């Protein structure tokens, strides 16, 4: 069952991609005491993720922060080195990359998917959520193959 508005995020490990190297974080601690705009993509460097999803959050980072977002984070079922390289290639310092290499977070929130048909194995569905002090305040899950409701623009309209 997928996580819903009002639910508390599960406490699983994620790995933050930093310039100093991978840094393990506990989701409970990471999301505590602040407002985070979190978006998830099926894979770093994949077409829609690189051409639309990440760039939208980069472009609208200041707008989201002006509406009370303390941090913007992207998660994907990739290792932290891939997430770090993607940030350097297409991201910005305004976006924190959180690697979910084993899909533990995606599974714990019930938003994992099997992309084996595309040679990608277990992945995260595409979604965005607004999290306040570890509690989901809004969630926008895309239908397979779509990109509309998880965009930064859509999140801003909801705020």
N, C-alpha and C positions, 0 to 999 in steps of 0.2 A: 504494500500500500504506500502510495506516494505521500510525502510530507505535505501539510496543509497550512493555511494561514492560522496562526495561533499556536502552532507546534513549536517546541524547542528543538533546535538543531542537535543531532546526536554528537556525542563526544568521541570522535575518531581522530586519528592522526592524519595530518596533511603535511606536505613538505613545501615550504616557501622557497622559491628561487631567489637568491640574493647574489649580489656581486661577489660576496665572500664565499659563495657556495651554498649547497642545500642546508636548510635550517628546518628541523622538524617542529611542528606546532600542533598543539591540541586544539581542536575546533572549539571546545568549550571556552578556553582561555582567549583564543583569537577573536571570537565574536562578542565576548563579554564587555559590557559597559560602553558600547558605541554602536553607531549605525553604519552598516556595511551594505553596499550594493554589490551583490554577488551574481556573476553570470557564469554559466557553464557551457562548454562547447564540446562537440564530439572529438575534436582533435586539433592540436596546434598545427599550423601551416596547411590546414585543409581549406578548400576554396571559399566556402561561405564564411567560415570562421575568420580567415585572414582578410577577405575582401570587404566584409560587412560588419560582422559581430564585434570583433576587437576594435576596429577603427571607429565605430560608433561610440563606444565607451571612452576611447581616447579623445575624440572630438568633443564629447559632452561632459568630460570630467569636471570642469569648472562649474558647469550648470548643475550637476548632481551635488557637488559640494556646497554650492550656494543654497541648495534646498535641504541641507542638513546631513548629507552623507559625509561620514568621517573618512571612510576608505572605500575604494573600489577594488574588487578582487575578481580574478578569473580562475576557474578551476577546469581541469581537463584530465582525462585518464592518459596522462603522459608522464614521463619521468621529469624531475626538476631541471635537468640539463636541457632538455627540449623546451620546456617552458621558459627557461632563462634565455635561450637562443631566440625564441619567438618574441619575447619582450624586447630584446635588443634589435630584432629585425623589424617588427611591426608595432610594438607597444610603446609605452612611455613610462616615466617614473610615477605617473599618476595611477598606474594599474599594478596591483600586487598579483603575482602569479603563484597559484597554489596547485602543486602537482598532487594528483590522486592516482599514483601509479598503479595501484592494485584495484582501483575502483571501489575502495572501502567506503568513501564518503558517498559516492553515487549510489551504491547499494543501500547504505544506511538511510538515505533520504528517499529511497524507492524510485530513483530516477536513472537507473542504469538501463542499458539496452545491449542487445547482442548484435554487433555489427560484423559478425564473422562472414557474412555474405559478401562483404566488401574487403575482406582480409584484414579487418581492424580489431577483431576480438571483442571483449567486453569494453564498453564505452559509456559515457554519460550522455543522457539526452540533452538537447539544447534547451536551456531555460535561463530565467533571471529571477532573482528574489531580493527583496529588501528585508534586511535582518536588523532588528533593534534589540540589543542586549541578549543576543542568542535566540530570539523569538522571531519567527517568520511573520512579517507584516503584509507582504504581498508576494505572490508567486505567479510566474508566467511560463508555462510549459508549452513548447512548440509541438505541433503535430509533426509526424515524421516527414522530413524533407522541406518543412516550412521555415521561414524566418520572418517574423513580424512582431509577435507579442513579447519576445525576449530582448528586443532591441533597447538601447539606451533611450531612444526617442519615446518609445512606448512607456518605459519606466518613468520618464520625466512627466509625461501626460498624466500618469496615475498619482503623482505626488502633489 
